[in-house]
Amino acid sequence: MDQAFSVLKADINLESQVIIGDYHTTLNYAQSAVPVQTDDTLNLLLPILAQPIVQKIVDGSVMG
């Protein structure tokens, strides 16, 4: 798991509405493949976050 997260990258897309007085504008920002850094707390959070996802997959499966 640590090895998989060591190469994790994220795509970022932001849109911000800015109003200064009577002037309105939209600022857009995008950046692809941004490296994500994690620490040991990921090992504490992941079991809690992953359990409902795995349970939903198991509940939806059909044995054949």
C-alpha positions in Angstrom: 0.0 0.0 0.0 2.8 2.4 0.9 4.5 1.7 -2.4 1.3 2.4 -4.4 0.7 5.7 -2.6 4.4 6.7 -3.2 3.6 7.2 -6.9 0.2 8.8 -6.4 -0.5 11.8 -8.6 -3.6 14.1 -8.7 -5.1 16.4 -11.3 -6.2 19.7 -10.0 -8.9 21.9 -11.5 -9.9 25.1 -9.7 -12.4 27.8 -10.6 -12.7 31.0 -8.5 -15.1 33.8 -8.9 -13.6 37.2 -8.0 -15.5 40.4 -7.4 -13.6 43.7 -6.8 -16.0 46.6 -6.7 -18.0 46.5 -9.9 -15.6 44.1 -11.7 -16.3 40.4 -11.9 -14.1 37.8 -13.3 -13.5 34.0 -13.2 -10.0 32.6 -12.6 -9.4 29.1 -13.8 -6.4 27.0 -12.8 -5.5 23.4 -13.9 -2.5 21.3 -13.3 -2.1 17.6 -14.2 -0.1 14.9 -12.5 0.8 16.7 -9.3 2.7 14.4 -6.9 0.8 13.7 -3.7 2.8 13.2 -0.5 1.4 11.1 2.4 2.7 10.1 5.8 2.1 7.3 8.3 -1.3 8.7 9.2 -2.6 7.3 5.9 -2.2 3.8 7.4 -4.6 4.9 10.2 -7.2 6.5 7.9 -7.3 4.1 5.0 -8.9 1.1 6.8 -11.7 3.3 8.1 -12.3 5.0 4.7 -11.9 1.8 2.6 -14.3 -0.4 4.6 -17.6 1.0 3.3 -16.3 0.9 -0.3 -15.3 -2.7 0.0 -18.5 -3.6 1.7 -20.6 -2.0 -1.1 -18.6 -4.1 -3.7 -19.2 -7.3 -1.7 -22.9 -6.5 -1.2 -23.3 -5.9 -4.9 -21.5 -9.1 -6.0 -23.3 -12.2 -7.2 -21.8 -15.7 -6.7 -22.1 -17.9 -9.7 
